[in-house]
């Protein structure tokens, strides 16, 4: 059986893991999301059930028959009930500890598993086979009476347990007759009784996430969709700095054999903007506040100069793209890439997204730290870059590697930077600065409208120089560059839908790029279409298409980046923040109001 993306994320905003439908850890990096995969089987090229597969943590029930999985309500705590052919069963609970302790958030580099017997006389065998240095299987181990130490690249992990260590080391099967506890974390002695400590961690972690979820302003309809997407977006934040990664994985291809294998474990200014925008709509302001702290450091470091499209989770500028030769890739479809060359690209839309992410802080009274004049002055430097570059060529939001154009989306984002600076200036009582930025925005609007408009086809082009169709043109609505009743938007939407829609799915574009013709649809583009259908009065079509997209989710309620329009198979990195953002935004837009049931 080939691996699929039917995976369940767990995490604590420091580390995360993906667990497959047989309750095996097959992806997880330490000491943070962009680190070395201690669980690398997702990209190892072999099936996790194969006897010699490495890079996993499997709890194999003898004579297994079926596995049923669910999250504990409103948490990323996974429960797997595994039953054998005779009816004997175990329950496996997986989580990463996360809760407040001693006035700060406890989120260790640690994974916790609890195995409980729930029926009959179940026998298990544990295969804990971490890798180091991107797929190297030679990992030195030492053990004691209640622990196993693993010497990894640059760090050591210790498994502390009340299970029989010798049988774990030899991967021998044994009967489960009492609850077994496994804490895989820092190489430190585990203080206290492991059963008591882990059960407390479970309780506190569950309470933490349920309390966080309770603060979400969910729509009436699709509450489960919104809550699960919001929790998963939260897991994509590296809380120490506030950075938000685009996905938890690297190198899951956009379609079979495409070599469109990218490392998404970094913070894209664009993706993070969309993430905080969606979470703002449901009131998760902690993610916004953390991200704005990260962004202020990025802007300070740029000193009024160029902003990169993406950075490392600590703000690193250099993310050299290399191959990991020891990993064959997802389903053997390499290469496995570490790092992302897009960090070196010119993408002008980032200037708009920085301002758009920040502007709420000038208006939102709920924030612990509202923005002031000094923040505005720092953003003005970003606005200067937007003004300077809005009609200059860049790689565009789809990060084309071999050619540049003046992209309408990038230009409109730069316009939005100046337009919103005008709003912020008004809020701060700075009328001269408001006029300055509003005047610039007006000049930019005129230039974009004239350069991108195609009179003969009565629509906007995705580039100033060509006559291109691109799903990003739909975003002119969300940016408030065009209104839903503007004939220019209607004509553009009709052309984009006619040219790029494939059944229930939307392509980004249908022209050749650096890797040939794209074969899969880009999930967030379909959600952009749903939003546009709603705003242009096609509500029934929007709801139907939204329900169709929800039916494509994995069992865990999530989506990856791409989907095959023919088969419905998911491709691309997972879980993808763009796709989760689309689910939240569309649910909020399309839901009946709470007043309808009160």
HELIX and SHEET records of a PDB file:
HELIX    1   1 UNK A   41  UNK A   43  5                                   3    
HELIX    2   2 UNK A  165  UNK A  169  1                                   5    
HELIX    3   3 UNK A  194  UNK A  214  1                                  21    
HELIX    4   4 UNK A  223  UNK A  235  1                                  13    
HELIX    5   5 UNK A  269  UNK A  281  1                                  13    
HELIX    6   6 UNK A  285  UNK A  302  1                                  18    
HELIX    7   7 UNK A  330  UNK A  332  5                                   3    
HELIX    8   8 UNK A  341  UNK A  344  5                                   4    
HELIX    9   9 UNK A  349  UNK A  359  1                                  11    
HELIX   10  10 UNK A  360  UNK A  362  5                                   3    
HELIX   11  11 UNK A  373  UNK A  389  1                                  17    
HELIX   12  12 UNK A  408  UNK A  427  1                                  20    
HELIX   13  13 UNK A  431  UNK A  452  1                                  22    
HELIX   14  14 UNK A  471  UNK A  474  5                                   4    
HELIX   15  15 UNK A  475  UNK A  478  1                                   4    
HELIX   16  16 UNK A  487  UNK A  500  1                                  14    
HELIX   17  17 UNK A  523  UNK A  535  1                                  13    
HELIX   18  18 UNK A  539  UNK A  550  1                                  12    
HELIX   19  19 UNK A  577  UNK A  590  1                                  14    
HELIX   20  20 UNK A  594  UNK A  596  5                                   3    
SHEET    1   A 4 UNK A   8  UNK A  11  0                                        
SHEET    2   A 4 UNK A  16  UNK A  19 -1                                        
SHEET    3   A 4 UNK A  25  UNK A  30 -1                                        
SHEET    4   A 4 UNK A  36  UNK A  39 -1                                        
SHEET    1   B 3 UNK A  56  UNK A  61  0                                        
SHEET    2   B 3 UNK A 123  UNK A 129 -1                                        
SHEET    3   B 3 UNK A 174  UNK A 175 -1                                        
SHEET    1   C 8 UNK A  64  UNK A  71  0                                        
SHEET    2   C 8 UNK A  78  UNK A  84 -1                                        
SHEET    3   C 8 UNK A  89  UNK A  95 -1                                        
SHEET    4   C 8 UNK A 111  UNK A 119 -1                                        
SHEET    5   C 8 UNK A 180  UNK A 186 -1                                        
SHEET    6   C 8 UNK A 156  UNK A 161 -1                                        
SHEET    7   C 8 UNK A 147  UNK A 151 -1                                        
SHEET    8   C 8 UNK A 140  UNK A 143 -1                                        
SHEET    1   D 2 UNK A  99  UNK A 101  0                                        
SHEET    2   D 2 UNK A 104  UNK A 106 -1                                        
SHEET    1   E 2 UNK A 237  UNK A 238  0                                        
SHEET    2   E 2 UNK A 243  UNK A 244 -1                                        
SHEET    1   F 2 UNK A 267  UNK A 268  0                                        
SHEET    2   F 2 UNK A 310  UNK A 311 -1                                        
SHEET    1   G 2 UNK A 322  UNK A 323  0                                        
SHEET    2   G 2 UNK A 337  UNK A 338 -1                                        
SHEET    1   H 2 UNK A 453  UNK A 454  0                                        
SHEET    2   H 2 UNK A 459  UNK A 460 -1                                        
SHEET    1   I 2 UNK A 501  UNK A 502  0                                        
SHEET    2   I 2 UNK A 505  UNK A 506 -1                                        
SHEET    1   J 3 UNK A 521  UNK A 522  0                                        
SHEET    2   J 3 UNK A 562  UNK A 563 -1                                        
SHEET    3   J 3 UNK A 570  UNK A 571 -1                                        
END                                                                             
